[in-house]
Amino acid sequence: MTFAQWLISRLRTHGAYMGKMDDAEGRAVIEALQRFQQAKGLPVTGKADQATVDALRADPKSDSNIVTILPQKVPAEPIWMREARRFMGLKEVAGSASNPTIIGWAKRLGGWVAGFYTNDDIPWCGLFVSNVLATTLPKEFLPTNPLGALNWRTFGSEVSPAPGAILVFAREGGGHVGFYVGEDQTHFHVLGGNQSNMVSITRVDKSRLVTGGVRWPKTGEAPVGGRVLLSPSGAPVSKSEV
């Protein structure tokens, strides 16, 4: 059982969540967390912090401190990183057809993006990051043009590398954006979309990181830990991001 499944199950047990039982910690879960926190006299943040998780472990009938189901600790990775991992292995469709999941991200973002993004041959690393953040942090301000990877260099706040940080890279003819997993001596390990036409973890040369290109959402939970040192053999080197 994943943390998301446990969280949704406990919110439903406490009568705070009436949505689908799945792995997605989206807006319905945020609203359920707010309802639960308000009922329990906790700070109403909509985030599954440790105090909220501990309260969810209690038996709602007796309000006792009974341990229910593991996991019971807040995961080290932020919510948007866990959402991003759900799409690992998703691929675009070669030729004139498109992956409906990728097109669906554009439709959910709405506005000009929905009308413009109609084929997954259009670079979609920024669309992937946008979808993940919009799903898990609905109050977060995204770049005006989230499809332009380099526009993410002014997103949120500048931070030091930590799991879930948004990394912005330059490439010939444009840029690339994805999430920090870790790093080795020469490369960042990046969870991103449109990496060899799929969602994957690949190694991106550190020299490509733009100035101020490590960002963190202003409405997200605080970074946990810092740099994560990984083996160079842990992921392939990025060869294509278009």
C-alpha positions in Angstrom: 0.0 0.0 0.0 1.4 3.4 -1.0 1.2 6.4 1.2 -1.4 8.0 -1.1 -3.6 4.9 -0.9 -3.2 4.8 2.9 -4.0 8.5 3.2 -7.1 8.3 1.0 -8.3 5.2 2.9 -7.9 6.9 6.3 -9.6 10.1 5.1 -12.5 8.0 3.9 -12.7 6.1 7.2 -12.9 9.5 9.0 -15.7 10.6 6.7 -13.7 13.4 5.1 -13.2 12.0 1.6 -15.8 10.7 -0.8 -13.8 10.6 -4.0 -12.1 7.7 -5.9 -9.8 5.2 -4.1 -6.7 5.6 -6.1 -3.0 6.8 -5.9 -3.7 10.4 -6.8 -3.3 13.1 -4.1 -5.1 15.8 -6.0 -7.5 18.6 -5.2 -10.2 16.3 -3.7 -7.6 15.0 -1.2 -6.4 18.5 -0.4 -10.0 19.5 0.4 -10.5 16.4 2.5 -7.4 17.1 4.5 -8.7 20.6 5.1 -12.0 19.3 6.3 -10.3 16.7 8.6 -7.9 19.3 10.0 -10.7 21.7 10.8 -12.7 19.0 12.5 -9.7 18.0 14.6 -8.6 21.5 15.5 -5.4 21.2 13.5 -3.8 24.0 11.4 -5.9 23.9 8.1 -3.1 23.5 5.5 -4.5 20.8 3.2 -1.1 19.1 3.6 -0.5 15.6 5.1 2.0 16.8 7.8 3.0 14.5 10.6 0.5 15.8 13.1 -2.3 15.2 10.6 -1.0 11.7 9.7 -0.9 10.8 13.4 -4.5 12.0 13.9 -5.6 9.9 10.9 -4.2 6.8 12.5 -6.7 7.0 15.4 -9.9 5.0 15.4 -12.7 7.6 14.5 -15.2 5.8 16.7 -13.2 5.9 19.9 -10.8 8.8 18.9 -8.1 6.7 20.5 -4.5 6.5 19.5 -4.8 3.1 18.0 -2.3 2.4 15.2 -4.3 1.4 12.1 -2.3 0.7 8.9 1.3 1.5 7.9 2.7 3.7 6.5 2.4 6.2 9.3 5.2 8.6 8.5 5.2 11.4 6.0 7.3 10.4 2.9 10.5 12.2 2.4 9.6 13.2 -1.1 7.1 16.0 -1.6 3.6 15.4 -2.9 4.3 16.6 -6.4 7.3 14.3 -6.7 5.2 11.3 -5.7 2.6 12.4 -8.3 5.3 12.6 -11.0 6.5 9.1 -10.3 3.0 7.7 -11.1 3.7 8.5 -14.7 7.1 6.8 -15.0 7.3 5.0 -18.4 4.5 6.9 -20.1 5.4 7.5 -23.7 4.2 9.8 -26.5 2.8 8.2 -29.6 4.9 8.3 -32.8 3.4 9.9 -35.9 0.2 11.8 -36.2 -1.5 10.2 -33.2 -1.0 11.4 -29.6 -1.1 9.9 -26.2 -4.5 10.9 -24.7 -3.0 11.3 -21.2 -0.5 13.9 -22.4 -3.2 15.8 -24.4 -5.5 15.5 -21.3 -2.9 17.4 -19.2 -3.2 20.4 -21.7 -7.0 20.2 -21.6 -7.0 20.3 -17.8 -4.7 23.3 -17.7 -7.1 25.1 -20.0 -6.8 28.5 -21.5 -4.5 29.0 -24.5 -2.5 25.8 -23.6 -5.6 23.6 -24.3 -6.1 25.2 -27.7 -2.4 25.2 -28.7 -1.2 21.8 -27.4 -3.0 19.3 -29.7 -0.2 16.9 -30.6 2.5 15.2 -28.4 5.1 15.9 -31.0 5.2 19.4 -29.4 7.9 19.4 -26.6 6.0 18.5 -23.4 8.6 18.6 -20.5 7.0 21.9 -19.3 3.5 20.4 -19.7 4.5 17.5 -17.6 5.8 19.7 -14.8 2.7 21.9 -15.0 0.3 19.0 -14.7 2.1 17.5 -11.7 2.2 20.9 -9.9 -1.3 22.0 -10.8 -2.7 18.6 -9.6 -1.0 18.6 -6.2 -0.6 22.4 -5.5 -3.7 24.0 -7.0 -2.9 27.4 -5.5 0.6 27.6 -7.0 1.2 30.2 -9.7 2.6 28.6 -12.8 4.6 30.5 -15.5 2.4 32.4 -18.0 3.8 30.1 -20.7 4.5 26.8 -18.9 5.3 25.0 -22.1 8.5 27.1 -22.5 11.0 25.2 -20.3 13.2 28.3 -19.7 10.3 30.2 -18.3 10.5 28.0 -15.2 13.7 29.7 -14.1 11.6 32.4 -12.4 9.1 30.0 -10.9 8.6 29.9 -7.2 11.7 30.5 -5.1 15.4 29.7 -5.7 16.7 26.9 -3.5 19.6 24.5 -3.2 19.1 21.0 -4.7 16.7 18.7 -2.8 14.4 15.9 -3.8 11.5 17.4 -5.8 13.2 20.7 -6.7 12.5 21.9 -10.2 15.6 22.0 -12.4 15.9 24.2 -15.5 18.4 23.5 -18.2 19.5 25.1 -21.4 19.8 23.1 -24.7 20.4 24.0 -28.3 17.3 25.8 -29.5 15.5 25.9 -26.1 15.5 24.4 -22.7 14.4 21.5 -20.5 12.7 21.3 -17.1 12.2 18.4 -14.7 12.5 17.3 -11.1 15.6 16.7 -9.0 16.1 13.0 -7.9 19.7 13.2 -7.1 23.1 13.7 -8.7 26.5 12.2 -9.3 29.8 14.1 -9.8 29.0 15.4 -13.3 25.2 15.0 -13.9 21.9 15.7 -12.2 19.4 12.7 -12.2 16.2 14.2 -13.4 12.6 12.8 -13.4 11.0 14.5 -16.3 8.7 14.3 -19.3 9.8 14.2 -23.0 13.1 12.5 -22.1 13.6 10.2 -25.1 9.9 10.8 -25.7 8.8 9.4 -22.3 8.6 10.1 -18.6 11.8 8.7 -17.1 14.8 9.4 -14.9 17.8 10.5 -16.9 21.2 12.1 -16.3 21.5 15.7 -17.5 25.0 17.4 -17.5 25.3 19.9 -14.7 26.9 22.4 -17.0 23.5 22.9 -18.7 21.8 24.2 -15.5 20.8 27.8 -16.0 21.7 30.5 -13.5 19.1 30.4 -10.7 17.7 27.2 -12.2 16.9 25.3 -9.0 13.4 26.3 -8.0 10.8 25.3 -5.3 7.0 26.0 -5.2 6.0 28.7 -2.8 2.9 26.8 -1.7 4.6 23.5 -1.3 6.0 21.8 1.8 9.5 22.7 2.8 12.4 20.8 1.3 13.5 17.8 3.2 17.2 16.9 3.3 19.5 18.3 0.6 21.7 16.9 -2.1 21.3 13.2 -2.9 24.5 11.5 -4.1 23.8 8.7 -6.6 25.9 6.4 -8.7 26.5 7.4 -12.4 25.2 4.0 -13.4 21.8 4.7 -11.8 20.3 6.3 -15.0 21.1 6.8 -18.7 22.4 10.1 -20.0 19.8 12.2 -21.6 20.0 12.1 -25.4 16.8 13.8 -26.5 14.4 16.2 -24.9 12.4 17.3 -27.9 
